[in-house]
Amino acid sequence: MIDVQARSKLAEASRWLVSGLITNYQYDDRVLDDAQLWASRDPAVREIYNKGFWLMYSDFPEYRLKARHRLPAQTRNSAARCILFLKSG
């Protein structure tokens, strides 16, 4: 079952994280505290978060993925592919 809303929420929050617009703490607040997102029966939502985005950042200390914390190019490309998949429906 494709849950378009849950995929869209995860894609948007992840795009903001990877681009450095929000901090890792803000990302956690948007993603982990969203009951609708985690109630989703869409397996892609949890798998992409657990095996993709969760591994791209640390939960301590608070920071943005910019400057010295910027993701390597290969990781950014993988993140972009995941985001495109989530937005594809």
C-alpha positions in Angstrom: 0.0 0.0 0.0 1.4 3.4 -1.0 0.8 6.1 1.6 1.3 9.3 -0.4 0.9 11.6 2.6 3.4 9.8 4.8 5.9 9.5 1.9 5.5 13.2 1.1 6.1 14.2 4.8 9.2 12.1 5.0 10.5 13.4 1.7 10.0 17.0 2.6 11.5 16.8 6.0 14.5 14.8 4.6 15.0 17.3 1.8 15.2 20.1 4.3 17.6 18.1 6.5 20.0 17.2 3.6 20.0 20.8 2.2 20.8 22.2 5.7 17.6 24.2 6.1 16.8 22.5 9.4 18.9 20.9 12.2 19.0 17.3 13.0 16.9 18.0 16.1 14.2 19.7 14.0 14.2 16.8 11.6 13.7 14.4 14.5 10.8 16.5 15.7 9.2 16.5 12.3 9.7 12.8 11.5 9.8 10.9 14.8 7.0 12.8 16.5 4.6 12.4 13.5 2.1 9.7 14.6 0.5 9.6 11.2 3.8 9.0 9.5 4.6 6.0 11.8 1.1 4.6 11.7 1.5 4.2 8.0 1.4 0.7 6.6 3.7 1.7 3.7 6.9 -0.3 4.1 8.9 2.2 2.1 8.4 4.9 4.8 10.1 3.0 7.6 12.7 1.3 5.4 13.9 4.5 3.8 14.1 6.3 7.1 15.7 3.4 9.1 18.2 2.3 6.4 18.7 5.7 4.8 18.1 9.0 6.5 18.6 7.9 10.1 22.2 6.8 9.2 23.0 10.2 7.6 23.2 12.2 10.8 23.9 12.0 14.5 21.4 12.9 17.2 24.0 14.7 19.3 24.9 17.6 19.2 22.4 19.8 17.3 23.7 20.9 13.9 22.8 21.4 10.3 24.3 19.4 7.4 26.4 22.3 6.2 30.1 23.2 6.2 32.0 20.5 8.1 28.9 18.5 8.6 27.9 18.5 4.9 27.2 15.1 3.6 29.6 13.6 1.0 28.5 13.8 -2.6 27.7 10.1 -2.8 25.5 10.3 0.3 23.8 13.4 -1.0 23.0 11.6 -4.3 21.6 8.6 -2.4 19.4 10.9 -0.4 18.2 12.7 -3.5 17.2 9.3 -5.0 15.3 8.3 -1.9 13.5 11.7 -1.9 12.6 11.3 -5.6 11.3 7.8 -4.9 9.2 9.0 -2.0 7.7 11.8 -4.1 7.1 9.6 -7.1 3.9 8.0 -5.7 
